[in-house]
Amino acid sequence: MIRLADPFTTVTVSEIGQQQAGNLTKAVHGKMGMRSSQPHHELITPLAQTATYTFADTADLRAFMESKMWGTDPSMAERGEYGRYGNPTVRSVERRLAALENGDDALLFPTGMAAITNVLLSMLSAGNHVIFTDDCYRKTRQFCQNFLGRLGIESTQVAMGDYEGLEAAIQTNTRLIISESPTNPYLRVVDLDRLVHIARKHRVKTIIDATFATPINQRPLDFGIDLVIHSATKYLSGHNDIMAGAVIGESGLIHALRQSQGMLGGVLDPHAAYLLERGIKTLGLRIGQQNRSSQAVANYLESHPKIQRVWYPGLLSHPDHKVSKQQMDGFGGVVSFEIGLVPGEDPLSSTSRFIDAMTIPYIAPSLGGVESLIEQPALMSYYEFSTQERLAIGIADNLVRFAIGIEDTSDILADLNQALAQV
Ligand SMILES: *Cc1c(COP(=O)(O)O)cnc(C)c1O
């Protein structure tokens, strides 16, 4: 038995060379996990910065059209026609993501929200019903409740972790269940086996927004989930410099989504795809460091007298610790916590004082990049609400979301230590 540095990974000698490529290798090399050659021997996938593709002559065009209609020539399937129908740089990243998630195929979008809205618009019709879990990305909830509602598509919000409630919410017209895992900001983790069991019993398709996990920490398709969605703006690209979204799943579903993407028009720019591929190559290393730092931060905060409560799936105190340990290879890079109340000061101000005292993390929305980011959700996503309205949806004024970057763990801990001393 060879024990690797990562405590989650052990490999027996007999397995070496026989097992499927690991995700660190797949992140670097793509599907086969081995070096591959490009037409011009360049190491890097070329950036095909083009809006359209040419045909040698009308016979070439005819051959392409015939193959498109009848699927006769598989080599033609990958040929470019027009930018909205595909791009080789984008395609390369899609294959890499499919390999990482153990899916047949993947489809990229210009943002995570474009991925979510395209999937829901493509898979639902008027009269259908969709179930989503609470503690989800706010725009996803708003899209389900308001936008889909206008199109005659019903939705029901179910509390995260309430599987009886989830099953009871399924109606004869329910088509989809969509949930995040882990969720934002409380890092709740869906029991994927249980979700799939319920959904299959009622012939409902399941979608997991796995942005917070990445395929390094969790691969929902292995559990029977139908589609995995990512905001690739976050960990997958990893450098806070591009926006992108991804959907991964079985080839028939992805093919249908690709058809509707060609109509709805939300395609990823090739240059963003080029940067995304570059980012994905270091995904495994970045996530490893973010997992380690976050666990250390969560442990530190949980024992700190000025911290009221910490949410991190790697903590025994987290409601989903057990299921996270069973189905994930790491607990992720986000830690949420509440600053203890300071007598005579309102929690909004004392928490802001703590955030302002931190020196390493930038104050910004988003997560998943190399730079640590910190935010007070009450002042960011939920600013227009009153304290009472925020509390009703579970967002306290003293809540902090810390998205940990790849800085030295010891520097992050020291920064927290000095900032908490000022609270
Ligand atoms: C950021 C985020 C989204 C939206 O992605 P964009 O790339 O910003 O459009 C969706 N879901 C989760 C969990 C996110 O964190």
The ligand as an SDF file (V2000), in Angstrom:
LIG
                    3D

 15 15  0  0  0  0  0  0  0  0999 V2000
  -21.5990   31.8610   -8.5790 C   0  0  0  0  0  0  0  0  0  0  0  0
  -22.5660   30.7650   -8.5300 C   0  0  0  0  0  0  0  0  0  0  0  0
  -23.5330   30.6190   -9.5260 C   0  0  0  0  0  0  0  0  0  0  0  0
  -23.6680   31.5960  -10.6620 C   0  0  0  0  0  0  0  0  0  0  0  0
  -22.5590   31.5290  -11.5060 O   0  0  0  0  0  0  0  0  0  0  0  0
  -22.0780   32.7780  -12.4010 P   0  0  0  0  0  0  0  0  0  0  0  0
  -20.8680   32.2420  -13.0940 O   0  0  0  0  0  0  0  0  0  0  0  0
  -21.7960   33.9130  -11.4640 O   0  0  0  0  0  0  0  0  0  0  0  0
  -23.2030   33.0990  -13.3110 O   0  0  0  0  0  0  0  0  0  0  0  0
  -24.3910   29.5500   -9.4290 C   0  0  0  0  0  0  0  0  0  0  0  0
  -24.3340   28.6720   -8.4170 N   0  0  0  0  0  0  0  0  0  0  0  0
  -23.4050   28.7770   -7.4490 C   0  0  0  0  0  0  0  0  0  0  0  0
  -23.3910   27.7740   -6.3560 C   0  0  0  0  0  0  0  0  0  0  0  0
  -22.4980   29.8290   -7.4610 C   0  0  0  0  0  0  0  0  0  0  0  0
  -21.6050   29.9520   -6.4930 O   0  0  0  0  0  0  0  0  0  0  0  0
  1  2  1  0
  2  3  1  0
  2 14  2  0
  3  4  1  0
  3 10  2  0
  4  5  1  0
  5  6  1  0
  6  7  2  0
  6  8  1  0
  6  9  1  0
 10 11  1  0
 11 12  2  0
 12 13  1  0
 12 14  1  0
 14 15  1  0
M  END
$$$$
